[in-house]
Amino acid sequence: MLRRSNWRRGSFARSSKERLFLGVWESDYKDILEYRPGWNVVAVDPVTRIVSSELGDKERGDVLNLLPPQRAADIARIVGVVNVNDRWADVNWISLESTAVRNIHVLGDALQAAPLMPKSAHMANQHGKAAAAAIVEILSGREPQPTLMANTCYSLIDDKRAIHVDSVHRYHPEKKVPLVVDGSGGVSKEPSVEEGLYTRAWATTMWKDSLS
Ligand SMILES: Cc1cc2nc3c(=O)[nH]c(=O)nc-3n(C[C@H](O)[C@H](O)[C@H](O)COP(=O)(O)OP(=O)(O)OC[C@H]3O[C@@H](n4cnc5c(N)ncnc54)[C@H](O)[C@@H]3O)c2cc1C
């Protein structure tokens, strides 16, 4: 069961990757998994594995993977950086410094994303680089400079084939947010084994870049 409301705006739900996901669902998974968009779970019984919807419908799942309403983690609330809809942290998009608390830089999914900026591991990595570069400039007594950010989001749709969506985001000095560069990025035409290989190469590179 999928909660469509949890698909991220600007990345999955609004992009043509949704078309690819739904195509794969139709061709490969519809006899195995049931797709119920817009089914908001309000209660779950872990003994019977019965979930209840906001409309009072009940379903028993063989496997339940519940997605809670998305927001920044409690630690972000505790330090006071959550200042958008009581869910996300707004930042200065050059330094990634919180607009609520000085000297705290916020990265990744906890952010109030810029327009059409996906929340992704790739983007969190880019935020980290932008923040690190800005902190070096600040500590050196210089003005931080905007950083170009890019994103590629691969999705394996089985154990071999994958699809992707990508984009490039450049800081707009008047609007003071990164915006998608015209003509940048794109989306797969269809799932392929080749993209499955790219997915694994991307993951290996990203882990190495982020963790070592
Ligand atoms: C099903 C799925 C598929 C995805 N596919 C892709 C993809 O193909 N490509 C891609 O780029 N992105 C993908 N993403 C998105 C990606 O996983 C996230 O955008 C990324 O992990 C965000 O990184 P983050 O560091 O901001 O947050 P997280 O990865 O959530 O890390 C936050 C960490 O902080 C820890 N934490 C929280 N509170 C505390 C505390 N008080 N003390 C200590 N630690 C704490 C948490 O346990 C967690 O480990 C996918 C996400 C999902 C759910």
The ligand as a Tripos MOL2 file, in Angstrom:
@<TRIPOS>MOLECULE
LIG
   53    58     1     0     0
SMALL
NO_CHARGES

@<TRIPOS>ATOM
      1 C1         12.5600    4.5640   -0.3100 C.3       1 LIG1
      2 C2         13.5310    5.7020   -0.5370 C.ar      1 LIG1
      3 C3         14.3010    5.7370   -1.6830 C.ar      1 LIG1
      4 C4         15.2160    6.7600   -1.9080 C.ar      1 LIG1
      5 N1         15.9710    6.7590   -3.0620 N.ar      1 LIG1
      6 C5         16.8910    7.7080   -3.2300 C.ar      1 LIG1
      7 C6         17.7570    7.6920   -4.3830 C.ar      1 LIG1
      8 O1         17.6750    6.8260   -5.2400 O.2       1 LIG1
      9 N2         18.6670    8.6720   -4.5300 N.ar      1 LIG1
     10 C7         18.7900    9.6540   -3.5980 C.ar      1 LIG1
     11 O2         19.6680   10.5090   -3.8050 O.2       1 LIG1
     12 N3         17.9950    9.7150   -2.5130 N.ar      1 LIG1
     13 C8         17.0510    8.7660   -2.3010 C.ar      1 LIG1
     14 N4         16.2380    8.8110   -1.1990 N.ar      1 LIG1
     15 C9         16.2950    9.9680   -0.3000 C.3       1 LIG1
     16 C10        17.4640    9.8970    0.6730 C.3       1 LIG1
     17 O3         17.4330    8.6710    1.3830 O.3       1 LIG1
     18 C11        17.3670   11.0710    1.6590 C.3       1 LIG1
     19 O4         17.1130   12.2720    0.9570 O.3       1 LIG1
     20 C12        18.6720   11.2260    2.4260 C.3       1 LIG1
     21 O5         18.9030   10.0520    3.1920 O.3       1 LIG1
     22 C13        18.6230   12.4480    3.3380 C.3       1 LIG1
     23 O6         19.8120   12.4920    4.0910 O.3       1 LIG1
     24 P1         19.8240   13.2150    5.4910 P.3       1 LIG1
     25 O7         21.2290   13.0410    6.0060 O.co2     1 LIG1
     26 O8         19.2790   14.5850    5.3690 O.co2     1 LIG1
     27 O9         18.7930   12.4480    6.4130 O.3       1 LIG1
     28 P2         18.8390   10.9190    6.9210 P.3       1 LIG1
     29 O10        19.4740   10.0090    5.9090 O.co2     1 LIG1
     30 O11        17.4330   10.6310    7.3520 O.co2     1 LIG1
     31 O12        19.8330   10.9640    8.1550 O.3       1 LIG1
     32 C14        19.4590   11.5830    9.3710 C.3       1 LIG1
     33 C15        20.1260   10.7440   10.4600 C.3       1 LIG1
     34 O13        20.0500   11.4470   11.6930 O.3       1 LIG1
     35 C16        19.7890   10.5030   12.7080 C.3       1 LIG1
     36 N5         19.2420   11.2140   13.8650 N.ar      1 LIG1
     37 C17        18.0330   11.7740   14.0330 C.ar      1 LIG1
     38 N6         17.9400   12.3340   15.2460 N.ar      1 LIG1
     39 C18        19.1210   12.1450   15.8600 C.ar      1 LIG1
     40 C19        19.6450   12.5010   17.1480 C.ar      1 LIG1
     41 N7         18.9160   13.1730   18.0450 N.pl3     1 LIG1
     42 N8         20.9110   12.1340   17.4410 N.ar      1 LIG1
     43 C20        21.6610   11.4620   16.5440 C.ar      1 LIG1
     44 N9         21.2230   11.0990   15.3090 N.ar      1 LIG1
     45 C21        19.9630   11.4380   14.9800 C.ar      1 LIG1
     46 C22        18.8020    9.5410   12.0540 C.3       1 LIG1
     47 O14        18.7530    8.3090   12.7290 O.3       1 LIG1
     48 C23        19.4220    9.4060   10.6690 C.3       1 LIG1
     49 O15        20.3890    8.3780   10.6110 O.3       1 LIG1
     50 C24        15.3450    7.7930   -0.9540 C.ar      1 LIG1
     51 C25        14.5630    7.7520    0.2220 C.ar      1 LIG1
     52 C26        13.6570    6.7360    0.4300 C.ar      1 LIG1
     53 C27        12.8300    6.7080    1.7130 C.3       1 LIG1
@<TRIPOS>BOND
     1     1     2 1
     2     2     3 ar
     3     2    52 ar
     4     3     4 ar
     5     4     5 ar
     6     4    50 ar
     7     5     6 ar
     8     6     7 ar
     9     6    13 1
    10     7     8 2
    11     7     9 ar
    12     9    10 ar
    13    10    11 2
    14    10    12 ar
    15    12    13 ar
    16    13    14 ar
    17    14    15 1
    18    14    50 ar
    19    15    16 1
    20    16    17 1
    21    16    18 1
    22    18    19 1
    23    18    20 1
    24    20    21 1
    25    20    22 1
    26    22    23 1
    27    23    24 1
    28    24    25 2
    29    24    26 1
    30    24    27 1
    31    27    28 1
    32    28    29 2
    33    28    30 1
    34    28    31 1
    35    31    32 1
    36    32    33 1
    37    33    34 1
    38    33    48 1
    39    34    35 1
    40    35    36 1
    41    35    46 1
    42    36    37 ar
    43    36    45 ar
    44    37    38 ar
    45    38    39 ar
    46    39    40 ar
    47    39    45 ar
    48    40    41 1
    49    40    42 ar
    50    42    43 ar
    51    43    44 ar
    52    44    45 ar
    53    46    47 1
    54    46    48 1
    55    48    49 1
    56    50    51 ar
    57    51    52 ar
    58    52    53 1
@<TRIPOS>SUBSTRUCTURE
     1 LIG1         1 GROUP 0 **** ****
